[in-house]
Amino acid sequence: MTTDMVKTWERFTHVLKIYNAHSLLNPPCTTEQIQEVDKKFNFDFPPPLKSLLALNNGQRIDDEGIKKGIFKSVSGWDVYQRHVFLSLEEIRKAYKSFIDDEALVEEFGRNEIPFAIAPSPIPYSQIQYREAFCLNSSTGIVSLIWTQHIDPMNPPEWQIARFKRAETLTEFIEKQIEFYW
């Protein structure tokens, strides 16, 4: 785990405390839990994501049963979203959903690993999230990916897109700190 990641995450959790959102964070993952998911993925889970999950294993639903995401994004026509920071197990499920979708794999490949999602309000969607922050396991780049292609009148490639948000996961978290200020 890099010192930069730890320091940046500590700064971010301090900001979350100001907004009373830090209580949504889960305790850290154990090394054994992370190794188990490595086996399930059939490739090395990206080290930056391992480091982040070793600090906090995603977030949980608040007391009212509503998922209030801790990560913020602006996409589309200045649409503001809150993305839920996924736990290790939820990342595994989101990734499986991603790679089971032929249109997403064809467009983006298999290296994009969702770690935060904006849940889908549409229950019949194959992908249960409308967009996701993904970490590319090869490049380390963090992107916002529009995942839903539910309009049958338009081809899937017109409905999905990738937008680079940061060169590294640490840079992404630094940008999240800026969103809160």
Residue frames as qw, qx, qy, qz and C-alpha x, y, z in Angstrom:
[[0.000, 0.891, 0.454, 0.000, 0.00, 0.00, 0.00],
 [0.434, 0.431, -0.026, 0.790, 1.41, 3.35, -0.97],
 [0.242, -0.356, -0.433, 0.792, 1.80, 6.16, 1.51],
 [0.145, -0.001, -0.251, -0.957, 0.08, 8.52, -0.95],
 [0.458, -0.343, -0.699, -0.429, -3.03, 6.33, -1.02],
 [0.459, -0.444, -0.668, 0.382, -3.19, 6.11, 2.78],
 [0.158, -0.280, -0.198, 0.926, -2.72, 9.87, 3.27],
 [0.246, -0.090, -0.417, -0.871, -5.23, 10.74, 0.56],
 [0.487, -0.406, -0.740, -0.225, -7.83, 8.32, 1.95],
 [0.369, -0.413, -0.558, 0.618, -7.31, 9.73, 5.46],
 [0.029, 0.153, -0.032, -0.987, -7.96, 13.23, 4.08],
 [0.385, -0.210, -0.605, -0.664, -11.06, 11.99, 2.28],
 [0.482, -0.448, -0.747, 0.088, -12.48, 10.25, 5.38],
 [0.210, -0.311, -0.358, 0.855, -11.85, 13.47, 7.33],
 [0.235, 0.005, -0.283, -0.930, -13.98, 15.33, 4.76],
 [0.477, -0.308, -0.747, -0.345, -16.66, 12.61, 5.02],
 [0.351, -0.376, -0.676, 0.527, -16.74, 13.16, 8.81],
 [0.046, 0.153, 0.074, -0.984, -17.60, 16.82, 8.24],
 [0.501, -0.008, -0.391, -0.772, -20.65, 15.66, 6.25],
 [0.640, -0.163, 0.593, -0.460, -21.50, 12.78, 8.62],
 [0.838, 0.361, -0.262, -0.316, -20.93, 10.29, 5.81],
 [0.174, 0.532, -0.816, 0.146, -17.93, 8.47, 7.34],
 [0.555, -0.141, 0.690, -0.442, -20.24, 6.23, 9.36],
 [0.850, 0.373, -0.003, -0.372, -21.32, 4.58, 6.09],
 [0.405, 0.598, -0.691, -0.030, -17.85, 3.09, 5.56],
 [0.965, -0.182, -0.178, -0.064, -17.29, -0.59, 6.28],
 [0.590, -0.660, 0.423, 0.193, -14.28, -1.84, 8.24],
 [0.178, 0.643, -0.658, -0.350, -11.19, -2.80, 6.19],
 [0.935, 0.185, -0.250, -0.169, -10.85, -6.06, 4.25],
 [0.702, -0.512, 0.472, 0.149, -8.47, -8.69, 5.49],
 [0.057, 0.552, -0.721, -0.415, -5.61, -9.90, 3.33],
 [0.307, 0.069, 0.949, 0.031, -7.30, -13.31, 3.17],
 [0.458, 0.652, 0.488, -0.355, -10.56, -11.82, 1.85],
 [0.294, 0.782, -0.296, -0.463, -8.68, -9.99, -0.88],
 [0.094, -0.373, 0.885, 0.263, -6.71, -13.11, -1.84],
 [0.439, 0.305, 0.832, -0.148, -9.95, -15.09, -2.09],
 [0.471, 0.771, 0.203, -0.377, -11.39, -12.57, -4.56],
 [0.049, 0.647, -0.637, -0.417, -8.12, -12.72, -6.55],
 [0.275, -0.042, 0.952, 0.131, -8.86, -16.40, -7.11],
 [0.434, 0.586, 0.629, -0.269, -12.47, -15.70, -8.11],
 [0.313, 0.825, -0.106, -0.458, -11.39, -13.09, -10.66],
 [0.902, 0.205, 0.272, 0.266, -8.83, -15.44, -12.21],
 [0.519, 0.577, -0.086, 0.625, -6.33, -12.59, -12.47],
 [0.413, -0.176, -0.428, 0.784, -4.51, -10.30, -10.09],
 [0.103, -0.891, -0.440, 0.043, -6.91, -7.83, -8.54],
 [0.361, 0.730, -0.082, 0.575, -5.44, -4.34, -9.19],
 [0.539, -0.119, -0.500, 0.668, -3.06, -3.35, -6.35],
 [0.063, -0.225, 0.133, -0.963, -4.52, 0.19, -5.95],
 [0.652, -0.350, -0.304, -0.600, -7.99, -1.29, -5.41],
 [0.756, -0.211, -0.569, 0.244, -6.57, -3.84, -2.96],
 [0.318, 0.068, -0.384, 0.864, -5.00, -0.96, -1.06],
 [0.338, -0.298, -0.053, -0.891, -8.25, 0.98, -0.95],
 [0.776, -0.319, -0.419, -0.346, -10.24, -2.03, 0.25],
 [0.658, -0.097, -0.563, 0.491, -7.62, -2.69, 2.91],
 [0.043, 0.132, -0.281, 0.950, -8.50, 0.78, 4.26],
 [0.520, 0.181, 0.425, -0.719, -12.30, 0.40, 4.00],
 [0.211, 0.139, 0.932, 0.262, -14.32, -2.42, 2.46],
 [0.079, -0.471, -0.608, -0.634, -16.78, -0.20, 0.64],
 [0.253, -0.148, 0.310, -0.905, -19.78, 1.32, 2.30],
 [0.023, 0.328, 0.934, -0.137, -23.03, 0.08, 3.77],
 [0.169, -0.636, -0.529, -0.535, -26.64, 1.15, 3.49],
 [0.064, -0.318, 0.383, -0.865, -27.57, 3.89, 5.94],
 [0.182, 0.119, 0.800, -0.559, -30.13, 3.47, 8.72],
 [0.555, 0.395, 0.193, -0.706, -33.03, 4.36, 6.43],
 [0.745, 0.200, 0.628, 0.101, -32.12, 1.64, 3.93],
 [0.499, 0.864, 0.035, -0.063, -31.07, 4.17, 1.31],
 [0.783, -0.037, 0.151, 0.603, -27.74, 3.91, -0.42],
 [0.074, 0.990, -0.034, -0.118, -26.19, 7.35, -0.32],
 [0.842, 0.315, -0.057, 0.434, -23.04, 7.21, -2.34],
 [0.482, -0.735, 0.034, 0.476, -19.89, 8.80, -1.03],
 [0.410, -0.121, 0.466, 0.774, -18.32, 9.35, -4.45],
 [0.343, 0.736, 0.253, -0.526, -19.67, 12.17, -6.60],
 [0.436, 0.069, 0.607, 0.660, -19.76, 12.60, -10.36],
 [0.381, 0.637, 0.066, -0.667, -20.99, 14.97, -12.99],
 [0.343, -0.002, 0.813, 0.469, -21.89, 13.41, -16.31],
 [0.236, 0.610, 0.710, 0.262, -24.06, 13.93, -19.32],
 [0.034, 0.708, 0.230, 0.667, -25.88, 17.23, -19.28],
 [0.044, -0.450, 0.474, -0.755, -24.53, 18.29, -15.89],
 [0.813, -0.372, -0.324, -0.309, -26.27, 15.39, -14.21],
 [0.113, -0.578, 0.675, -0.445, -24.99, 14.99, -10.66],
 [0.866, -0.136, -0.453, -0.161, -24.81, 11.46, -9.31],
 [0.417, -0.623, 0.601, -0.277, -23.70, 9.85, -6.08],
 [0.735, 0.257, -0.620, -0.099, -21.94, 6.55, -6.46],
 [0.835, -0.495, 0.158, -0.179, -21.95, 3.84, -3.83],
 [0.087, 0.637, -0.763, 0.062, -18.46, 2.62, -2.89],
 [0.902, -0.011, -0.334, -0.274, -18.71, -1.14, -3.37],
 [0.667, -0.525, 0.523, -0.078, -17.48, -3.76, -0.94],
 [0.129, -0.411, 0.854, 0.292, -15.17, -6.50, -2.14],
 [0.377, 0.264, 0.887, -0.020, -18.08, -8.89, -2.70],
 [0.406, 0.771, 0.328, -0.364, -20.16, -6.23, -4.45],
 [0.108, 0.699, -0.515, -0.485, -17.21, -5.44, -6.75],
 [0.250, -0.108, 0.938, 0.213, -17.10, -9.10, -7.70],
 [0.395, 0.552, 0.716, -0.164, -20.84, -9.06, -8.53],
 [0.284, 0.845, 0.016, -0.454, -20.62, -5.77, -10.45],
 [0.032, -0.550, 0.707, 0.444, -17.63, -7.04, -12.44],
 [0.334, 0.141, 0.925, 0.113, -19.45, -10.29, -13.29],
 [0.382, 0.737, 0.476, -0.291, -22.44, -8.27, -14.47],
 [0.132, 0.801, -0.307, -0.496, -20.10, -6.11, -16.55],
 [0.057, -0.399, 0.834, 0.378, -18.31, -9.00, -18.28],
 [0.386, 0.320, 0.864, -0.053, -21.59, -10.87, -18.83],
 [0.390, 0.798, 0.240, -0.392, -22.78, -7.95, -20.97],
 [0.737, 0.245, 0.406, 0.481, -21.49, -8.53, -24.52],
 [0.269, 0.886, 0.167, 0.339, -21.92, -4.88, -25.56],
 [0.364, -0.906, 0.215, 0.000, -19.81, -3.61, -22.65],
 [0.758, -0.318, 0.455, 0.343, -17.07, -6.18, -23.19],
 [0.644, 0.512, 0.371, 0.431, -16.99, -5.46, -26.92],
 [0.121, 0.939, 0.069, 0.316, -16.72, -1.70, -26.32],
 [0.262, -0.869, 0.338, -0.248, -14.45, -1.59, -23.25],
 [0.511, 0.357, -0.758, 0.193, -12.82, -5.02, -22.85],
 [0.771, -0.417, -0.481, -0.012, -12.55, -7.05, -19.67],
 [0.533, 0.093, -0.411, 0.734, -10.10, -4.83, -17.76],
 [0.217, -0.477, 0.051, -0.850, -12.60, -2.30, -16.40],
 [0.400, -0.279, -0.820, 0.298, -13.42, -3.13, -12.78],
 [0.297, -0.710, -0.230, -0.596, -16.38, -1.26, -11.27],
 [0.413, -0.083, -0.659, 0.623, -15.66, -0.07, -7.71],
 [0.135, 0.361, 0.427, -0.818, -18.44, 2.52, -7.28],
 [0.069, 0.364, 0.790, 0.489, -21.86, 2.55, -8.92],
 [0.378, 0.059, 0.117, -0.917, -24.92, 4.72, -9.41],
 [0.340, 0.186, 0.912, -0.137, -27.69, 2.15, -8.90],
 [0.130, -0.152, -0.643, -0.740, -30.26, 1.69, -11.64],
 [0.456, 0.113, 0.418, -0.778, -33.88, 2.64, -11.00],
 [0.709, 0.257, -0.362, -0.549, -34.89, 0.32, -13.84],
 [0.699, -0.306, 0.605, -0.228, -35.54, -3.19, -12.46],
 [0.915, 0.326, 0.228, -0.060, -35.52, -5.01, -15.80],
 [0.321, 0.835, -0.446, -0.026, -32.03, -3.90, -16.75],
 [0.921, 0.089, -0.309, 0.222, -29.40, -6.61, -17.11],
 [0.436, 0.227, -0.390, 0.779, -26.86, -4.24, -15.62],
 [0.394, -0.734, -0.546, 0.083, -28.17, -3.13, -12.25],
 [0.306, -0.661, -0.058, 0.683, -26.27, 0.14, -12.32],
 [0.482, 0.845, 0.230, -0.020, -26.54, 2.97, -14.82],
 [0.423, 0.784, -0.346, 0.293, -22.97, 4.13, -14.52],
 [0.873, -0.425, -0.059, 0.232, -19.85, 3.11, -12.67],
 [0.013, -0.864, 0.503, 0.024, -16.46, 4.37, -11.69],
 [0.992, 0.088, -0.003, 0.092, -14.09, 1.71, -12.99],
 [0.307, -0.745, 0.539, 0.246, -10.41, 1.06, -12.47],
 [0.798, 0.496, -0.318, -0.124, -8.65, -0.35, -15.52],
 [0.876, -0.413, 0.221, 0.114, -6.59, -3.30, -14.31],
 [0.801, 0.286, 0.131, 0.509, -3.97, -2.78, -17.05],
 [0.325, 0.615, 0.014, 0.719, -3.50, 0.98, -17.09],
 [0.335, -0.324, -0.549, 0.694, -4.64, 2.04, -13.61],
 [0.109, -0.173, -0.176, -0.963, -6.81, 4.77, -15.17],
 [0.167, 0.424, 0.749, -0.481, -10.12, 5.55, -13.44],
 [0.125, -0.139, -0.514, -0.837, -13.05, 6.17, -15.78],
 [0.498, 0.253, 0.475, -0.680, -16.72, 6.86, -15.48],
 [0.039, -0.006, -0.872, -0.489, -18.56, 4.37, -17.68],
 [0.641, 0.108, 0.096, -0.754, -22.18, 4.62, -18.75],
 [0.202, -0.158, 0.966, 0.026, -23.30, 0.99, -18.66],
 [0.507, 0.406, 0.676, -0.348, -26.96, 0.87, -19.61],
 [0.140, 0.169, -0.601, -0.768, -28.16, 0.35, -23.14],
 [0.296, 0.313, 0.831, -0.351, -31.87, -0.14, -22.61],
 [0.462, 0.573, 0.026, -0.677, -33.27, 1.80, -25.55],
 [0.702, 0.146, 0.674, 0.180, -34.10, -0.82, -28.21],
 [0.502, 0.838, 0.213, -0.027, -34.37, 1.90, -30.88],
 [0.156, 0.895, -0.417, 0.025, -30.68, 2.79, -30.63],
 [0.821, 0.220, -0.481, 0.214, -27.63, 0.56, -30.90],
 [0.741, -0.582, -0.209, 0.262, -25.88, -0.18, -27.58],
 [0.623, 0.004, 0.002, 0.782, -22.69, 1.62, -28.65],
 [0.011, 0.609, 0.187, 0.770, -24.67, 4.88, -28.87],
 [0.587, -0.704, -0.203, -0.344, -25.81, 4.49, -25.26],
 [0.820, -0.474, -0.039, 0.319, -22.63, 3.48, -23.49],
 [0.373, 0.820, -0.202, 0.383, -19.51, 5.59, -23.09],
 [0.761, -0.335, -0.235, 0.503, -16.28, 5.93, -21.12],
 [0.061, 0.930, -0.058, 0.357, -15.00, 9.18, -19.65],
 [0.653, 0.109, -0.459, 0.593, -11.53, 9.32, -18.13],
 [0.410, -0.872, -0.178, -0.198, -11.63, 10.81, -14.63],
 [0.387, -0.826, 0.409, 0.015, -8.09, 10.27, -13.27],
 [0.489, 0.568, -0.662, -0.005, -4.73, 8.72, -14.10],
 [0.323, 0.106, -0.877, 0.340, -4.68, 6.81, -10.79],
 [0.480, -0.595, -0.642, -0.065, -7.02, 5.81, -7.98],
 [0.424, -0.428, -0.324, 0.729, -5.19, 8.17, -5.62],
 [0.038, 0.006, 0.227, 0.973, -5.74, 11.07, -8.03],
 [0.345, -0.461, -0.658, -0.485, -9.42, 10.09, -8.28],
 [0.489, -0.599, -0.562, 0.292, -9.79, 10.28, -4.49],
 [0.290, -0.259, -0.079, 0.918, -8.02, 13.67, -4.46],
 [0.138, -0.216, -0.438, -0.862, -10.59, 14.91, -6.98],
 [0.443, -0.557, -0.687, -0.147, -13.37, 13.58, -4.78],
 [0.401, -0.462, -0.386, 0.691, -12.03, 15.71, -1.92],
 [0.063, -0.053, 0.201, 0.976, -12.30, 18.74, -4.21],
 [0.280, -0.430, -0.675, -0.530, -15.96, 17.86, -4.97],
 [0.459, -0.613, -0.608, 0.207, -16.81, 18.17, -1.29],
 [0.306, -0.419, -0.163, 0.839, -15.17, 21.58, -0.84]]
